[in-house]
Amino acid sequence: MTMYALSLLLRDFAVCAFFAAAALLVWKAVPGGKRAAVRTRLQSMSLKKWLVPERLETMFEEAGYPLKLTAFQYQLFRYGIAACWLANNTYDLLAYGSEMSLPGVLLKLMGPGLFMLLTHTKTSVVTYLVGKWKDIYDGEKNRELFMVYNMIADEMKEQSQRKLNLLSMLTKLRDYTVRIKPSINVALRKFDEGPHTAMMAMAEHIRTKEARELCKLLADLELARPGDISALVEAREESYTNLLRENRRRRRKFFGHIAYGIAFMPLLIYLWNALHIAQQYVSDLSRTTNQLG
């Protein structure tokens, strides 16, 4: 039997063993009396609990699910690529391992492991990118909240003798928002407990520093007497302006970092290409040396 035929036989055996082990785990994990739909749901919940830590789910939720990707989908994508990559490399090693040098074998084996490290859910390139995406998402939520505050403050300045009905204003303005609309709904449901409680619940749902300050300002406006609203808005104008300026500064800084990354991208591509050529050169040299030997 040739090495190629043996590698095919081992591959088929590994695939059959994998499916047999999966079927055995499913059979042992779920009681036999459960219906198929319930059994499938329990399996999905068990797999999700194993794949997705609570910390990872919170990270994706706070970032607004980048590219509409949930933590569970990300983990499936991550482990799926690593498994396919490892299976392909194992097949190559079984089929052509005798012709490969030791560095080539190590590179084949290290590829999936390096990919798992680069996409690790605690500290990796992916968590850094998700964190930056969260900064963008928080900035967009702050922008919508500033818009809501501006519209309320402008109306109160024009009608300074009218008492602010924050519940009615938020109900009308939530249709002009996208990212903070769920947070406004949380506040509306909490208004029976008082404006401060409702606005603090909204701030906790938005989860930005600016949201805490602006929601407190709105609650103070709700409790102010009609004749004092205009003066209160003007007194808090400087605080509001500082919050707006800080939000814009962080936004400019973030997009500046992206611009630097794009500017240096050709250099990184050139270095990657040089490393790839060097690796190919070493592999060819090792193969030639083995053939001459």
C-alpha positions, 0 to 999 in steps of 0.5 A, a space after each residue: 500500500 502506497 503512502 497516498 492510499 494510506 493517507 486516504 484511508 486514515 482520513 476516511 477513518 478519522 472522519 467516520 470516528 468524528 461523526 461516531 463520537 459526535 453521535 455518541 455524545 448526543 445520545 448520552 447528553 439528552 434523555 431518550 424521552 425528549 422530543 426532537 425539537 426539544 432535544 435540538 434546542 437543548 443541544 444548541 443551548 449546551 453548545 452555545 454555553 460551552 463556546 461563548 463565555 458571558 464576558 465574550 457575549 457582553 463584549 459583542 453586545 456592548 459593541 453593537 454586534 459588529 457586522 451583525 455578528 454575534 459571539 456564538 457565530 464568531 466562535 463557530 466561524 473561528 473553530 470551523 476555520 481552525 478545524 478545516 485548516 488543521 484537517 487540510 494540513 494533516 492530510 498534506 503531512 500524511 500525503 507528502 510529509 516524507 518530502 517536507 523538511 522539519 521547518 515546513 512540518 512545523 509551519 504546517 502544524 503551527 498555522 491553526 494554533 497561531 490563528 487561534 491565538 490571533 483570534 483569542 477571545 481575551 487578548 488578541 487582534 480581534 478583541 482590540 478591533 471589537 474594542 475600537 468598534 465599540 468606541 465608534 458605536 458609543 460615539 454614535 449613541 452619544 451623537 444621537 443623545 446630543 441630538 435629543 438633548 439639543 431638540 429638548 433644550 431648544 424647545 424649552 428656550 423658546 417656551 421657557 414658561 412651559 413645564 417640561 414633559 420629558 415623558 412626552 418629549 422622549 416618546 416623540 423623539 425616539 422615532 428619530 433615533 436608532 442606536 439609543 431607541 431601546 435605551 429610551 424605551 427602557 426609560 419610558 417604562 421606568 417613568 412611574 418610578 420618577 424621572 431620575 430613576 428613569 433617566 439613570 436607567 437609560 444612562 446605564 443602558 447606553 453605557 457611556 460617560 456622556 450619557 450619565 451627564 446628559 441624562 442627569 441634565 434632562 432629569 433636572 430639567 424635568 423637575 425644574 419650575 417652568 420659569 427656571 428652565 431657561 436659566 438652568 439650560 444656560 447654566 448647564 450650557 458649558 458642561 454640555 459643550 465640554 461633553 460634546 467637544 470631548 466626544 468629537 475629540 475622541 472621534 477624531 483621534 480614533 479615525 486618525 489612528 485608522 488613517 495611520 493604519 491605512 497609510 502603513 498598510 503597504 509596508 506590512 503587505 511588503 513585509 508579509 510578502 518578503 516573509 512568504 518568499 523567504 519561507 518558499 525559498 527555505 522549503 524549496 532548498 530543503 526539498 532539493 537537498 533531500 532529493 540530492 541526498 
